[in-house]
Amino acid sequence: MSAFSLSMTPSKETQGRAYNGYLMLLVTLVITVLGVWVASELVPGDGASRGDKLLFVGTLVVGLLAVVTLAIGFFMIQPNQAVVLTLFGEYRGTVRKDGLHWTWPWIMKEKVSVRAHNIHSERVKINDLRGNPIEVACNVVWRVTDTAQAVFDVDDFKEFVNIQIEAGLRTVAARHPYDDMSDEDQTTLRGSADVVNSELREELNDRLMVSGVKVDEAGLTHLAYAPEIAGAMLRRQQADAVIAARQKVVIGAVGMVEDALTKLSDDGIVELDDERRAAMVSNLMVVLCGDREAHPVVNTGTLYQ
């Protein structure tokens, strides 16, 4: 559970009540037509009394107020959009059904998009698990799942998402080293993209739970050493790669030499004493482990010359 949610009672989205907007539009048109007809019938003539004039003005004002009041209550919802309803500061539910709706004019309406949002974070400089400065950036796809939490539990949920993405990226990137040339099965930022992306998504979902936002996808889009150590780390990677390659070459050469000596002994091709065996091992290791092509030397004497 997120640490934020422990300090407050989270809001919960409920279904709001709204009337059919097309039906109310028809009612508004009918009232408008009736108002115009009544006003035309009550138009005072030249010799009308003051009471008739006041009746005409009052009827006209009431009709206009009724039409304006009805018109204020209309609102439109597009697909993947929601409207949060509040009455004098009290949450009265959320309307998610798309189309034309109508509610009482004194009910406040705030639209919230529940569509998928895509954010590409800025490059941030942090220290990985080994303390090396690196630059990372990520791409996050998120959407609002609880409109009540998004509107009432955080001040600005979009700004909240942006800040938490950077904080979550720093937290996850600091858990692992940038790279590891050893043979150990260790999670690294460069070599374990699936694991790191999964951790980043879980970290962001935990942080954004209080705001009613869910992260559908998160992944690193930029990963590099900081410029001040990029050259040194490149040379270190090259040296580690050379050492790792040399170790495999030597281990393979030892196995080949062992197989060759065993084959010669088992087939009785030649009998080798310790000195001859040492000489053959030395020659084979030079040939197998050397960086350059070997040039054979023909020995016209004995093996001991």
Beta strands, then each sheet from edge to edge (+ up, - down):
strand 1: 19-20
strand 2: 74-77
strand 3: 81-87
strand 4: 90-95
strand 5: 99-102
strand 6: 108-113
strand 7: 117-120
strand 8: 124-127
strand 9: 133-144
strand 10: 213-225
sheet 1: 1+ 5- 2+
sheet 2: 4+ 3- 6+
sheet 3: 7+ 9- 8+
sheet 4: 7+ 9- 10+
end
